[in-house]
C-alpha cells in the first residue's frame, strides 16, 4: 500500500519503513483471513483421518503439544515481569483450550467436519447476540437455531448423539475462549499469552491421554507423528500468524463476516479430503448458520476482535 503524504496525497515509502514493515502486510488482509480459515479446516481434515485410527485423545495431544512447541519457537514467553493476574488468565485459557479441542476432536470422530464446525459456531454466535435488544439479532438467532436444529436433530441417535453433545460442549468452550481471550489480550498485547496458554493446555492433555489411551501405536507410526506436526502447523502456526498480520488492518465486522465462511469451508474440505457427502437439508442448514453469523458480525461491528479468538481447533 503506498504511503500517504502529509497533504493526504499518495507518496513514496522510505526504504526504512518498507524494511521495518512485516512481509505479510503486503498481502490483502481478507486473503490472509481466508487462508487462515482454510488452513484450520485442512488441519481438522488431516486430524480426522488420524483420530479414526488412533483415537481423539492421542491426536489432540499431538495437535496441542506440537502447536505449543511451534509457538514457543516463534514467541517465547518471559515470566519474570508477568503479574499473577496475567499468569492466571493463561492458566484459565489453557484449561479452556484443552477442553475445547478435546471435545471438538471427539465430535470429529463421530460426525462430519462441516456439521461439527457449523454446530460449534452456535457458541460464539450466541455470545455475539447475548443481551442484544435489536430485533434484527433475534432474526439471526432464529436463523442459526433453525440451521443447528436441522443438523443436530436428526443425529441424536447412537454414536451421533455423543458427537453432537461433544460439539455443543466445544461451542460453549469457544464462547468462553473468546471472553477469556479478550482479558488475556489486555495482559499480553504481544500475543505471547497464547503461547503460555498452549503450554498449560499441553500439561493438562498429556496426562489425561497417557491415563486413558494407548499412544504406543501412534508413536510407532512415523507418518502418523508427521501428520500430527501437519495438524499443529495448519491448525495453529499458520492461522494465528495470518490473523495477527490481518487484524492490524481489518475492521472487526469484516473479520467476523469472513470467519463466518468457515462452516462452508469445512463442508468443502470434508467433501474433498474425507469424502463426506452432505445432503441438501444439511447444506441449507450450513448456509443458514453462515448467513446468521455474518449478519451478527455486521450488527456487532463496534466490538473489537483479538487475534486467534475465532479459531476453534
Buried (B, 14 or more C-beta within 10 A) or exposed (E): EEEEEEEEEEEEEEEEEEEEEEEBBEBEBBEBBBBBBBBBBBBBBBBBBBBBEBBBBBBBBBBBBBBBBBBBEEBEBEEEEBEEEBBBBBBBBBBBBBBBBBBBBBBBBBBBBBBBBBBBBBBBBBBBBEEBEEEEBEBBBEBBBBBBEBBBEEBEEEEBBBBBBBBBBBBBBBBBBBBBBBBBBEBBEEBBBBBBBBBBBBBBBBEBBEEEBEBEEBEEBEEBBEBBBBBBBBBBBBBBBBBBBBBEEBBBBBBBBBBBBBBBBBBBBBBEBBEBEBEEEBEEBBBBBBBBBBBBBBBBEEEEBBBBBBBBB
